[in-house]
Amino acid sequence: MSRDRMRLIAPVGAAAGLAAAFNAPISAVLFVIEEVIGRWTAGILGSVVLSAVSSVVVMRWFLGSESLFRIPVVQLERPSELIAYCVLGVVGGLASVLFSEGIATLRPRCKALPLWTQYFQPGVAGLLIGIMAVLGAPQVMGAGYEAMDEAMHGRFTWQFMALLAGLKIVATLLSFVSGTPGGMFAPTLFIGAMLGAAVGGAEHVFLPHLNVSPGTYALVGMGVLFAGFLRAPMTSVFMVLEVSGNYSIIVPVILANTVAYLISRGLQPVAIFDLLTRQDGVDLPSMEEQREEGVLHVEDAMQRADGRVVEARETVGSALQLAEKSSADDLLVKLAPNGWGIVAKKDLRRMLAEGMGELDLNSVVSGVRIPYLHPDQALETALRYVDRWAVVPVVNRADLWRLEGVITERDVLERYREFGEG
């Protein structure tokens, strides 16, 4: 297999594992495209979709097709209820930053301890987590799906659910910083569910007119932590929809997730995946960073084509007169239909000296047509042509006869140099 195809093996496997673990094929596909690969092509999408669907089919054959959680259909009676979900988004965004900062601060310190301590760090982490369980919070151990389901059906007080969210953050931090991570997706869902149900319970106490079930807030909270901590806003929406099988919740989820994502981005610029890899001495920029990188287009480097364009019906003599008025060494020739040619000023002088002044340009350059570019194309596309052609026309997409500008190799290199310095 080629190297490109070998690189697809990991994302394909990731989609299969995530889809089966959470019974969420759509979320698995979106997460792999959004955070692992970052680009859409027919081949990649087909491979990822096939792996996700096939893994879910096998999983459902043994375990059934029921969603992980069930809550009543959500009905927004008043638009003002969305403010409550915005509050949840703010709380979730701040909790995501606290979670990320904890890993960023404690993990390097534990790794910097003497080597012999690293044999005992997992044991110490396990002891502390076990003490939490013995003291009355066994829900923080394991994936916690049962506890999440109980929270959605109002089995806990909002104070206890807030405590569970905090303890789960501590437990997950202990696991990560000690070198024994026990997963990232399930803890994120657990923390989000408890935090959401706690916020919903508190709002119901202080704002009793809000007629919303704890399960609704718990599900929205899952998406909030997923969007804020893992920085996967699109995946977070569909993850909540798929684990609940309830599409009536989509408006609160989108709103709260957006608030949490923006707060997390603003307070913690480095995503958690980048943070972990850089702590390990590996530079693997996430899709979020790559999406934020500036992209140069042809229009950023092209120049005006003043005095560089002649019609194909012009003669060599008249074209040379026009060329002498221009500082450019090469002229673009309009050819029919919708084609472009190029002729050098020195060649025009040579042909005129040879007595070919009345020869029209169409017969001179018709055998060699040069490619053209569009202003909105990536500047790197121009690199394929500017090394072979002295000047390349940049034309309008809607009118191939309309010349927007011209671009040369020097223009491209100068623009890249300015971009690098900026």
C-alpha positions as CSV (number, residue, x, y, z in Angstrom):
1,M,0.0,0.0,0.0
2,S,1.1,3.6,-0.6
3,R,2.0,5.9,2.2
4,D,-1.1,7.9,1.7
5,R,-3.3,4.8,2.0
6,M,-1.3,3.6,5.1
7,R,-2.1,7.0,6.8
8,L,-5.8,6.2,6.4
9,I,-5.6,3.0,8.5
10,A,-5.6,4.9,11.8
11,P,-8.5,7.2,11.0
12,V,-10.5,4.3,9.6
13,G,-9.9,2.3,12.8
14,A,-10.7,5.3,15.0
15,A,-14.1,5.8,13.3
16,A,-14.9,2.1,13.8
17,G,-14.0,2.1,17.5
18,L,-15.8,5.4,18.3
19,A,-18.9,4.4,16.4
20,A,-19.2,1.0,18.2
21,A,-18.3,2.4,21.6
22,F,-21.0,5.0,21.6
23,N,-23.5,3.6,19.1
24,A,-22.9,6.8,17.1
25,P,-21.8,6.3,13.5
26,I,-22.5,9.8,12.3
27,S,-20.5,11.3,15.2
28,A,-17.6,8.9,14.6
29,V,-17.4,10.0,10.9
30,L,-17.6,13.7,11.8
31,F,-15.0,13.4,14.5
32,V,-12.5,11.7,12.2
33,I,-13.1,14.2,9.4
34,E,-13.2,17.2,11.8
35,E,-10.3,16.4,14.1
36,V,-8.2,13.6,12.6
37,I,-8.0,14.0,8.8
38,G,-9.4,17.5,8.3
39,R,-10.2,17.2,4.6
40,W,-13.1,15.7,2.6
41,T,-12.4,13.5,-0.3
42,A,-14.5,10.7,-1.8
43,G,-12.0,8.0,-1.0
44,I,-11.4,9.1,2.6
45,L,-15.1,9.7,3.3
46,G,-16.1,6.3,1.8
47,S,-13.5,4.4,3.9
48,V,-14.5,6.1,7.1
49,V,-18.2,5.7,6.6
50,L,-17.8,2.1,5.7
51,S,-15.8,1.3,8.8
52,A,-18.2,3.2,11.1
53,V,-21.3,1.6,9.7
54,S,-19.9,-1.9,9.7
55,S,-18.7,-1.6,13.3
56,V,-22.1,-0.4,14.4
57,V,-23.9,-3.1,12.6
58,V,-21.8,-5.8,14.3
59,M,-22.2,-4.1,17.7
60,R,-26.0,-3.8,17.3
61,W,-26.2,-7.5,16.3
62,F,-25.0,-8.4,19.8
63,L,-26.2,-5.5,22.0
64,G,-29.2,-4.1,20.2
65,S,-29.9,-0.8,18.5
66,E,-31.2,1.2,21.5
67,S,-29.6,4.6,22.3
68,L,-27.5,4.9,25.4
69,F,-29.9,7.3,27.1
70,R,-33.5,8.2,26.8
71,I,-35.2,11.4,27.8
72,P,-38.6,12.9,27.0
73,V,-39.1,15.1,23.9
74,V,-38.0,18.6,24.5
75,Q,-40.4,21.5,24.0
76,L,-39.3,25.1,24.1
77,E,-42.4,27.0,25.3
78,R,-40.6,30.4,25.4
79,P,-37.5,31.6,23.6
80,S,-36.3,33.0,26.9
81,E,-35.6,29.4,28.1
82,L,-32.6,29.4,25.8
83,I,-30.9,31.8,28.2
84,A,-30.7,29.0,30.7
85,Y,-28.8,26.9,28.2
86,C,-26.5,29.8,27.5
87,V,-25.6,29.8,31.2
88,L,-24.9,26.1,30.9
89,G,-22.6,26.9,28.0
90,V,-20.7,29.4,30.1
91,V,-20.3,27.0,33.0
92,G,-19.2,24.2,30.7
93,G,-16.7,26.4,28.9
94,L,-15.1,27.4,32.2
95,A,-15.0,23.8,33.3
96,S,-13.3,22.8,30.1
97,V,-10.6,25.4,30.6
98,L,-10.1,24.2,34.2
99,F,-9.8,20.6,33.0
100,S,-7.3,21.5,30.3
101,E,-5.3,23.8,32.6
102,G,-5.1,21.0,35.1
103,I,-3.5,18.6,32.6
104,A,-1.2,21.4,31.2
105,T,0.1,22.2,34.7
106,L,0.3,18.8,36.5
107,R,1.3,16.4,33.7
108,P,4.7,18.0,33.0
109,R,5.5,18.2,36.7
110,C,4.7,14.5,37.3
111,K,6.8,13.6,34.2
112,A,9.7,15.7,35.6
113,L,9.8,13.7,38.8
114,P,12.6,11.1,39.2
115,L,12.2,8.0,37.0
116,W,11.7,5.6,39.9
117,T,8.6,7.6,41.0
118,Q,6.8,6.9,37.8
119,Y,6.5,3.2,38.8
120,F,4.4,4.4,41.8
121,Q,2.5,7.3,40.4
122,P,-0.3,5.0,38.9
123,G,-0.6,3.3,42.2
124,V,-1.0,6.6,44.1
125,A,-3.5,7.8,41.5
126,G,-5.5,4.5,41.9
127,L,-5.4,4.8,45.7
128,L,-6.7,8.4,45.6
129,I,-9.5,7.5,43.2
130,G,-10.4,4.5,45.4
131,I,-10.6,6.7,48.4
132,M,-13.1,8.9,46.6
133,A,-15.2,5.9,45.9
134,V,-15.1,4.6,49.5
135,L,-16.0,8.0,50.9
136,G,-19.3,8.0,49.0
137,A,-18.7,8.7,45.3
138,P,-18.2,5.3,43.6
139,Q,-19.8,6.8,40.5
140,V,-16.5,8.4,39.5
141,M,-15.0,5.0,38.7
142,G,-15.4,3.4,35.3
143,A,-17.3,4.9,32.3
144,G,-20.2,5.9,34.6
145,Y,-23.1,5.2,32.2
146,E,-25.3,4.0,34.9
147,A,-24.7,7.1,37.0
148,M,-25.3,9.3,34.0
149,D,-28.7,7.5,33.4
150,E,-29.7,8.0,37.0
151,A,-28.8,11.7,36.8
152,M,-30.9,12.1,33.7
153,H,-33.9,10.7,35.6
154,G,-33.5,12.9,38.7
155,R,-32.1,10.4,41.1
156,F,-29.5,12.7,42.5
157,T,-29.6,16.2,44.1
158,W,-28.0,19.0,42.0
159,Q,-25.4,19.5,44.8
160,F,-24.3,15.9,44.6
161,M,-24.1,16.0,40.8
162,A,-21.9,19.1,40.9
163,L,-19.7,17.3,43.4
164,L,-19.5,14.3,41.1
165,A,-18.5,16.5,38.1
166,G,-15.7,18.0,40.2
167,L,-14.5,14.6,41.5
168,K,-14.6,13.1,38.0
169,I,-12.4,16.0,36.8
170,V,-9.9,15.2,39.6
171,A,-10.1,11.5,39.0
172,T,-9.4,11.9,35.3
173,L,-6.6,14.4,36.0
174,L,-5.0,11.9,38.4
175,S,-5.2,9.2,35.7
176,F,-3.7,11.4,33.0
177,V,-0.9,13.0,35.0
178,S,0.2,9.6,36.4
179,G,0.7,8.2,33.0
180,T,-2.3,5.8,33.0
181,P,-5.0,7.6,31.0
182,G,-8.3,5.7,31.2
183,G,-10.0,7.3,28.3
184,M,-11.1,10.8,27.3
185,F,-14.5,10.5,25.6
186,A,-16.4,8.8,28.4
187,P,-15.1,11.0,31.2
188,T,-15.9,14.0,29.1
189,L,-19.5,12.8,28.7
190,F,-19.8,12.0,32.4
191,I,-18.5,15.3,33.5
192,G,-20.7,17.1,31.1
193,A,-23.8,15.2,32.1
194,M,-23.3,15.8,35.8
195,L,-22.5,19.4,35.3
196,G,-25.5,19.9,33.0
197,A,-27.9,18.2,35.4
198,A,-26.4,20.2,38.3
199,V,-26.9,23.5,36.5
200,G,-30.4,22.5,35.5
201,G,-31.3,21.5,39.0
202,A,-29.9,24.8,40.4
203,E,-31.7,26.8,37.8
204,H,-35.0,25.0,38.7
205,V,-34.6,25.9,42.3
206,F,-33.9,29.5,41.7
207,L,-36.1,29.8,38.5
208,P,-39.0,27.3,39.2
209,H,-40.9,28.5,36.1
210,L,-38.4,26.7,33.9
211,N,-40.2,23.5,33.0
212,V,-37.2,21.5,31.8
213,S,-36.2,17.9,32.9
214,P,-32.8,17.2,34.4
215,G,-32.2,14.7,31.5
216,T,-32.4,17.5,29.0
217,Y,-29.7,19.5,30.8
218,A,-27.6,16.4,31.3
219,L,-27.6,15.7,27.6
220,V,-26.9,19.3,26.6
221,G,-24.1,19.3,29.2
222,M,-22.5,16.3,27.4
223,G,-22.2,18.3,24.2
224,V,-21.0,21.3,26.1
225,L,-18.0,19.6,27.6
226,F,-17.3,17.7,24.3
227,A,-17.3,21.0,22.4
228,G,-15.3,22.9,25.0
229,F,-12.7,20.3,26.0
230,L,-12.2,18.2,22.9
231,R,-12.8,21.2,20.5
232,A,-15.1,19.3,18.2
233,P,-18.1,21.5,17.9
234,M,-19.8,19.7,15.0
235,T,-19.2,16.2,16.5
236,S,-20.5,17.4,19.9
237,V,-23.9,18.2,18.4
238,F,-24.4,14.9,16.7
239,M,-22.9,12.9,19.6
240,V,-25.7,14.2,21.8
241,L,-28.3,13.5,19.2
242,E,-27.2,10.0,18.6
243,V,-26.6,8.9,22.2
244,S,-30.1,10.2,23.1
245,G,-32.0,9.5,19.8
246,N,-33.7,12.8,20.5
247,Y,-33.5,15.4,17.7
248,S,-35.8,17.8,19.5
249,I,-32.9,18.9,21.6
250,I,-30.8,20.2,18.7
251,V,-31.4,24.0,19.3
252,P,-30.3,24.0,22.9
253,V,-27.4,21.8,22.1
254,I,-26.1,24.0,19.3
255,L,-26.5,27.2,21.3
256,A,-24.8,25.9,24.5
257,N,-22.1,24.1,22.6
258,T,-21.2,27.3,20.6
259,V,-21.0,29.4,23.8
260,A,-18.7,26.7,25.5
261,Y,-16.5,26.4,22.4
262,L,-16.0,30.2,22.1
263,I,-15.2,30.5,25.8
264,S,-12.8,27.6,25.7
265,R,-11.1,28.9,22.5
266,G,-10.7,32.4,24.1
267,L,-9.3,31.3,27.4
268,Q,-7.3,28.2,26.3
269,P,-5.8,28.8,22.8
270,V,-4.1,25.4,22.6
271,A,-6.4,22.4,22.1
272,I,-6.0,19.4,24.4
273,F,-4.7,17.1,21.7
274,D,-2.0,19.7,20.8
275,L,-1.2,20.1,24.5
276,L,-0.6,16.4,25.1
277,T,1.5,15.8,22.0
278,R,3.7,18.9,22.7
279,Q,4.3,17.7,26.2
280,D,5.6,14.5,24.8
281,G,7.9,16.3,22.4
282,V,5.8,15.7,19.3
283,D,4.7,18.4,16.9
284,L,1.4,17.3,15.5
285,P,-0.8,20.4,14.8
286,S,-4.5,19.7,15.2
287,M,-7.1,20.3,12.5
288,E,-8.2,23.4,14.5
289,E,-4.8,25.0,14.2
290,Q,-4.6,24.1,10.5
291,R,-8.0,25.6,9.8
292,E,-6.9,28.8,11.5
293,E,-3.9,29.2,9.4
294,G,-4.1,31.9,6.7
295,V,-4.5,30.6,3.2
296,L,-3.1,32.7,0.3
297,H,-5.0,32.9,-2.9
298,V,-4.0,33.8,-6.5
299,E,-5.7,37.2,-6.1
300,D,-3.3,38.0,-3.2
301,A,-0.3,37.9,-5.5
302,M,-1.5,38.7,-9.0
303,Q,-0.7,42.0,-10.7
304,R,-2.7,44.2,-13.1
305,A,-2.3,43.4,-16.7
306,D,-2.0,46.9,-18.1
307,G,-0.5,46.9,-21.5
308,R,0.1,43.1,-21.6
309,V,-2.9,41.9,-23.6
310,V,-3.3,41.9,-27.4
311,E,-5.9,40.4,-29.6
312,A,-5.1,37.4,-31.8
313,R,-6.0,39.4,-35.0
314,E,-3.3,41.9,-34.3
315,T,-0.2,41.7,-36.6
316,V,3.3,41.2,-35.4
317,G,4.1,44.8,-36.2
318,S,1.2,46.3,-34.4
319,A,1.7,44.0,-31.4
320,L,5.3,45.1,-31.2
321,Q,4.2,48.7,-31.1
322,L,2.0,47.9,-28.2
323,A,4.7,45.9,-26.5
324,E,7.2,48.7,-26.8
325,K,4.9,50.9,-24.7
326,S,4.9,48.3,-21.9
327,S,7.7,47.4,-19.6
328,A,6.7,43.8,-19.7
329,D,8.9,41.3,-21.6
330,D,5.9,39.1,-22.6
331,L,2.4,39.7,-24.0
332,L,-0.7,37.7,-23.5
333,V,-2.7,36.9,-26.6
334,K,-6.5,36.3,-26.6
335,L,-7.3,33.2,-28.7
336,A,-10.7,31.9,-29.7
337,P,-12.5,30.3,-28.2
338,N,-11.6,31.2,-24.6
339,G,-8.0,30.5,-24.9
340,W,-4.7,32.3,-24.1
341,G,-1.3,32.4,-25.7
342,I,1.9,34.1,-24.9
343,V,4.5,35.8,-27.1
344,A,7.8,37.4,-26.0
345,K,8.8,40.9,-27.0
346,K,12.2,39.7,-28.3
347,D,10.4,37.2,-30.6
348,L,8.3,39.9,-32.1
349,R,11.4,42.0,-32.8
350,R,13.0,39.0,-34.5
351,M,10.0,38.2,-36.7
352,L,9.7,41.9,-37.7
353,A,13.3,41.8,-38.7
354,E,12.7,38.7,-40.8
355,G,9.9,40.4,-42.7
356,M,7.0,38.8,-40.9
357,G,5.5,42.1,-39.6
358,E,2.1,41.5,-41.4
359,L,1.7,38.0,-39.9
360,D,-1.2,37.8,-37.4
361,L,-0.6,36.6,-33.9
362,N,-3.1,33.8,-34.1
363,S,-0.9,31.9,-36.5
364,V,2.1,32.7,-34.3
365,V,0.9,31.3,-31.0
366,S,-2.2,29.2,-31.8
367,G,-0.2,26.0,-31.5
368,V,0.8,26.7,-27.9
369,R,-2.0,27.5,-25.4
370,I,-1.1,28.4,-21.9
371,P,-3.1,27.5,-18.8
372,Y,-5.1,30.1,-16.8
373,L,-5.9,30.6,-13.2
374,H,-8.8,32.0,-11.2
375,P,-8.5,34.6,-8.4
376,D,-10.0,32.4,-5.7
377,Q,-7.7,29.4,-6.3
378,A,-5.0,28.6,-3.7
379,L,-1.7,30.3,-4.5
380,E,0.1,27.0,-4.3
381,T,-1.8,26.1,-7.5
382,A,0.1,28.8,-9.4
383,L,3.4,27.1,-8.5
384,R,2.5,24.4,-11.0
385,Y,2.6,26.8,-13.9
386,V,4.7,29.9,-13.2
387,D,8.0,27.9,-13.5
388,R,7.1,26.9,-17.0
389,W,5.4,30.1,-18.3
390,A,6.8,33.5,-17.9
391,V,3.4,35.0,-17.2
392,V,0.0,33.2,-16.4
393,P,-3.3,34.9,-17.0
394,V,-5.9,35.1,-14.1
395,V,-9.4,35.2,-15.5
396,N,-12.9,35.5,-14.2
397,R,-14.7,32.2,-13.5
398,A,-17.9,33.5,-15.1
399,D,-16.2,35.1,-18.1
400,L,-13.0,33.4,-19.4
401,W,-12.4,36.4,-21.6
402,R,-12.4,38.8,-18.7
403,L,-8.8,39.1,-17.5
404,E,-8.6,39.9,-13.8
405,G,-4.8,40.1,-13.7
406,V,-1.6,38.2,-14.4
407,I,0.8,36.4,-12.2
408,T,4.5,35.5,-12.5
409,E,6.9,33.3,-10.5
410,R,8.4,36.4,-8.9
411,D,4.9,37.5,-7.8
412,V,4.3,34.2,-6.1
413,L,7.6,34.0,-4.3
414,E,7.4,37.7,-3.2
415,R,3.9,37.1,-1.7
416,Y,5.0,34.0,0.1
417,R,8.0,35.8,1.5
418,E,5.8,38.7,2.8
419,F,3.4,36.1,4.3
420,G,6.2,34.4,6.1
421,E,7.6,37.6,7.5
422,G,4.1,38.7,8.6
